[in-house]
Amino acid sequence: VAKDLGLQLPALRERGVRIIDRGRTQYFALHGQTGHLVTAERIDREQLCRLVEKCVLRCEVIVEGEM
């Protein structure tokens, strides 16, 4: 995420960069020391997408301030 946004790691904290999932469970997080998108919770495909062939989890990256 840091690389894709063109930000150095300290700028991630300064700009309040965070990951927002649409559901109640936050499945993804931003690793503070690497800037990588990581899983924050166990993702159980059978529980989330029982009857759907293509399972998609969406999240948003929020960056405070101008880019």
C-alpha positions in Angstrom: 0.0 0.0 0.0 2.8 2.4 0.9 4.5 1.7 -2.4 1.3 2.0 -4.5 0.5 5.3 -2.8 4.1 6.6 -3.3 4.4 7.2 0.4 7.3 6.5 2.8 6.4 4.5 6.0 6.3 7.5 8.4 3.9 9.2 6.0 1.4 6.4 6.5 1.0 7.3 10.1 1.2 11.0 9.6 -1.6 10.9 7.0 -3.8 8.5 9.1 -3.8 5.9 6.3 -6.2 3.1 7.3 -8.1 0.2 5.8 -11.9 0.0 6.1 -13.9 -3.1 5.5 -17.6 -2.8 4.7 -18.8 -5.5 7.1 -18.7 -5.8 10.9 -15.5 -7.8 10.9 -12.2 -6.1 9.8 -10.5 -8.7 7.7 -7.6 -6.5 6.6 -5.1 -4.2 8.2 -2.1 -2.1 7.3 1.1 -3.5 8.7 2.8 -0.5 10.4 6.4 -1.5 9.8 6.2 -2.6 6.2 3.2 -0.8 4.8 1.8 -4.1 3.4 -1.9 -5.0 3.3 -2.3 -8.0 5.6 -5.1 -10.2 6.9 -6.3 -9.2 10.4 -8.8 -12.0 10.9 -9.2 -15.5 9.7 -11.2 -15.6 6.4 -13.6 -18.5 6.2 -14.8 -18.7 2.6 -17.5 -21.3 3.4 -19.0 -19.0 6.0 -18.8 -15.8 4.0 -19.8 -17.0 0.5 -21.6 -20.3 0.9 -23.6 -20.3 -2.3 -21.5 -17.9 -4.4 -18.9 -19.3 -6.8 -16.9 -16.1 -6.9 -16.2 -14.7 -3.4 -15.0 -11.1 -3.2 -14.1 -9.1 0.0 -13.9 -5.4 -0.6 -12.1 -2.9 1.5 -11.2 0.8 1.2 -7.9 2.6 1.8 -8.5 5.9 3.5 -5.9 8.6 3.3 -6.3 11.9 5.2 -5.2 15.1 3.3 -4.5 15.6 -0.3 -2.6 13.2 -2.5 
